Amino acid sequence: MKDKITMKAKSEGYRARSVYKLFSINRKYSVMKENDTVLDLGCWPGSWLQVCKELKCKKIIGVDAKKIVPIRDVEFVNKDVFSEDLVFSLQKYGKFDVVLSDLAPNTSGKSEIDNFKSFQLSERAFLVACDVLKLHGNFVVKIFQSEDSQELLKDIRTKFSFVKVFKPENSKKRSKETYIIAKNYTS
């Protein structure tokens, strides 16, 4: 059974309820603005790409191992984020103003395993962001709260001048997901 937020998203033409999370993040932290170039890692089904379009971002690139239904004026790279040649494939787009990652593992129900898989995905997104972000660029990444997430937070703080942990109001109450908001990439 679908929840009310999912049904609201569908009725408004969005592909998933996660749009409201990104709208909430952007309202509070202004990570994206008109004419930004944006990379969305783990973009399936494309709802965050829809937000980028609505915000009038100039160039929008989505990456996912699972194909999405095409979105006009959005480029899609059909690759797993762990592909060795991912960064090389992205070089043709130049550097990005913003890197987004709403990546999440297929959960097993065992929190230790799920938390570690989430950490691996988030860490990979961070490493890709460090390779493709412009100086002073912004990064948003989802991670499940754990000891590993604290390690990633420390690493991110070494590369960005502003870092906050945020749980959007549209996250499910029982969810351990949080978002790390990192602004002003410094190196």
Secondary structure, DSSP 4 states (H G I P E B T S, - for coil): ---HHHHHHHHTT-SSTTHHHHHHHHHHH----TT-EEEEET-TT-HHHHHHHHTT-SEEEEEESS-----TT-EEEE--TT-TTHHHHHGGG--EEEEEE---PPP-S-HHHHHHHHHHHHHHHHHHHHHHEEEEEEEEEEEE-SHHHHHHHHHHHTTEEEEEEE--TTS-TT--EEEEEEEEE--
